[in-house]
Amino acid sequence: MKLTKTAEMEALLFASGDPLTLERAAGALFITQDEAARLLEELQQQYRQADRGIQLRKVAGGWQLVTKKEAAGLVRRLQEKQE
């Protein structure tokens, strides 16, 4: 089954350790930077409308999946248990 461009973008965001720039995303997906920007904005809206613990944010010149601030305590507990 072939993934949609939106799903491919989501996979890139998940796998990218650093914020994903439009240039890197467009190059990996063989699309224009304008198309990459549109996909990222669509994904951002989808995350805003869904009951999710993560969100898509524009940071440091790129885009990154980050934990919502409401989940900070939960993530902190997980980190403490791992130490």
C-alpha positions in Angstrom: 0.0 0.0 0.0 1.4 3.4 -1.0 1.4 6.1 1.6 -0.2 9.5 0.8 2.1 12.5 0.7 0.7 13.6 4.0 1.6 10.3 5.6 5.0 10.4 4.1 5.6 13.9 5.5 4.5 12.6 8.9 7.0 9.8 8.7 9.8 12.3 7.9 8.8 14.5 10.8 8.8 11.5 13.2 12.2 10.3 12.0 13.9 13.6 11.9 15.9 14.4 15.0 16.2 18.1 14.2 13.4 20.4 12.9 12.6 19.5 9.3 13.2 22.3 6.9 11.0 22.9 3.8 14.0 22.2 1.7 14.8 18.8 3.2 11.2 17.8 3.2 10.6 18.8 -0.4 13.8 17.1 -1.5 12.9 13.8 0.2 9.3 13.8 -1.2 10.2 15.1 -4.7 7.8 18.0 -4.4 8.2 21.8 -4.4 8.8 23.7 -1.2 5.4 25.3 -1.6 3.8 21.9 -1.7 5.8 20.9 1.4 4.5 24.0 3.2 0.9 23.2 2.3 1.3 19.6 3.5 2.8 20.7 6.8 0.1 23.3 7.4 -2.6 20.6 6.7 -0.9 18.3 9.1 -0.7 21.0 11.7 -4.5 21.6 11.4 -5.1 17.9 11.7 -3.2 17.7 14.9 -4.9 20.8 16.3 -8.4 19.3 15.6 -7.6 15.8 17.0 -7.3 14.7 20.6 -3.6 14.0 20.5 -0.7 14.3 22.9 1.5 15.8 20.3 1.4 18.8 18.0 3.3 20.1 14.9 5.1 23.3 15.5 7.3 25.6 13.5 10.6 25.9 15.4 14.2 26.8 14.7 13.7 27.3 10.9 11.8 24.0 10.5 8.9 21.9 11.6 8.9 19.4 14.5 6.5 17.1 16.3 6.5 18.1 19.9 4.6 17.0 23.1 1.7 19.2 24.1 2.4 21.2 27.2 -0.6 19.4 28.9 1.4 16.2 28.7 4.5 17.6 30.3 3.9 15.9 33.7 3.3 12.6 32.1 6.5 12.8 30.1 8.5 13.9 33.2 7.2 10.8 35.1 8.3 8.6 32.3 11.8 10.1 32.3 12.1 9.8 36.0 11.2 6.1 35.8 14.0 5.5 33.3 16.7 7.0 35.5 
